[in-house]
């Protein structure tokens, strides 16, 4: 099987949950099978100090 170059994009929740655990497990599994994985991960806690208007302006649509 050929190796795939994989980009995983994920936004973590302020309170860790099942989706965060699944993303971490998938990245580990893919790497274990020899696929190079680049993870781009952001965190909702980054919004903690922003007011609503600034948060809206900084959001990718």
ZAZA-546877 format. One line per 4 residues: number of its first residue (from 1); for each residue y negated, x, z of N, C-alpha, C, O. Coordinates in steps of 0.1 Angstrom, whole numbers. Each point is the difference from the previous one (the first is absolute). Layout:
NUM) Y,X,Z,Y,X,Z,Y,X,Z,Y,X,Z; ... $
This chain:
1) 12,8,0,-12,-8,0,-12,9,0,-1,10,8; -9,-13,-16,-12,8,-1,-9,-4,12,-1,-11,5; -7,21,-1,-10,-2,10,-12,-7,-5,-5,3,-11; 0,-12,19,-12,-7,-3,-12,5,8,2,3,12 $
5) -13,-2,-17,-12,3,7,-6,-14,5,-3,-8,-8; 2,7,21,-4,-13,6,-13,0,8,-1,9,8; -7,-18,-10,-12,-2,8,1,-13,8,2,-11,-6; -2,12,19,0,-11,9,-14,-2,5,-6,9,6 $
9) 1,-21,-8,-13,-4,5,2,-11,11,6,-10,-3; -12,13,15,2,-9,11,-12,-1,9,-7,10,2; 4,-22,3,-11,-1,10,7,-5,13,5,-11,1; -7,20,9,6,-4,13,-8,-10,7,-12,0,-1 $
13) 19,-8,9,-7,-11,8,-5,7,12,4,11,4; -14,-18,3,-5,5,12,10,1,11,0,9,8; 9,-19,-8,12,0,9,12,3,-8,3,-8,-9; 4,19,12,12,3,-9,10,-11,0,3,-7,10 $
17) 3,5,-22,9,-11,-2,12,4,-8,2,12,-4; 6,-21,0,12,2,-8,-3,6,-14,8,9,-4; -18,-13,-2,-3,5,-13,-3,15,0,4,8,-9; -11,-4,20,-3,15,1,13,8,2,2,10,-6 $
21) 7,-16,14,13,7,2,8,1,-13,7,10,-3; -7,-21,-5,7,0,-12,-5,10,-10,7,7,-7; -21,-6,6,-6,10,-9,4,14,4,4,8,-9; -4,-5,22,4,13,5,14,3,-4,4,11,-4 $
25) 5,-21,6,14,2,-2,3,2,-15,8,8,-4; -15,-16,-5,2,2,-14,-5,14,-5,7,6,-8; -18,-1,13,-4,13,-4,10,10,4,3,9,-8; 2,-10,20,10,10,5,13,-1,-8,5,10,-4 $
29) -1,-22,0,12,-2,-8,-2,6,-14,9,8,-5; -20,-10,-1,-2,5,-13,-1,15,0,6,7,-9; -12,-1,19,-1,15,1,14,6,3,4,10,-6; 4,-17,14,14,5,3,8,0,-13,9,9,-1 $
33) -12,-17,-8,8,0,-13,-7,8,-11,3,0,-11; -13,8,16,-5,11,-9,-12,-4,-9,-5,7,-8; -1,-19,11,-11,-4,-8,-13,5,7,-2,-2,12; -7,8,-20,-13,4,6,-8,-13,2,-3,-7,-9 $
37) -2,5,21,-7,-12,4,-14,4,5,-1,8,9; -9,-13,-15,-14,2,5,-4,-14,7,1,-10,-6; -5,11,18,-4,-12,7,-15,0,2,-6,9,6; 0,-20,-11,-15,-3,3,0,-11,10,3,-12,-4 $
41) -7,15,16,1,-10,11,-14,-1,6,-6,10,4; 1,-22,-3,-12,-3,8,3,-8,12,11,-5,1; -20,3,8,2,-7,12,-11,-10,3,-12,4,-1; 15,-16,4,-10,-10,3,-9,4,12,-11,-6,1 $
45) 16,15,7,-8,4,12,-13,7,-5,-10,1,7; 10,4,-20,-12,6,-5,-11,-10,-1,-12,4,0; 15,-17,-1,-10,-10,0,-6,-3,13,-10,-8,1; 15,13,10,-4,-4,13,-14,1,3,-6,-8,7 $
49) -1,19,-12,-14,2,3,-9,-6,-11,-12,2,1; 17,-9,-10,-8,-5,-11,-4,-15,3,8,-7,6; -20,4,-10,-4,-14,0,6,-7,-12,5,6,-9; -5,-19,9,7,-8,-10,-5,3,-14,8,1,-10 $
53) -21,1,8,-6,2,-13,4,14,-5,4,2,-12; -4,8,21,4,13,-4,15,1,-3,4,6,-10; 4,-13,17,14,0,-2,3,-7,-14,8,5,-7; -15,-15,4,1,-7,-13,-3,10,-11,7,0,-10 $
57) -18,7,11,-5,10,-10,10,11,-2,1,5,-11; 6,-1,22,9,11,-1,14,-4,-5,9,9,-2; -6,-21,0,13,-5,-3,3,1,-15,-9,-3,-8; 20,8,4,4,1,-14,5,-13,-5,8,-6,7 $
61) -13,1,-18,4,-12,-5,8,2,-12,5,-9,-7 $
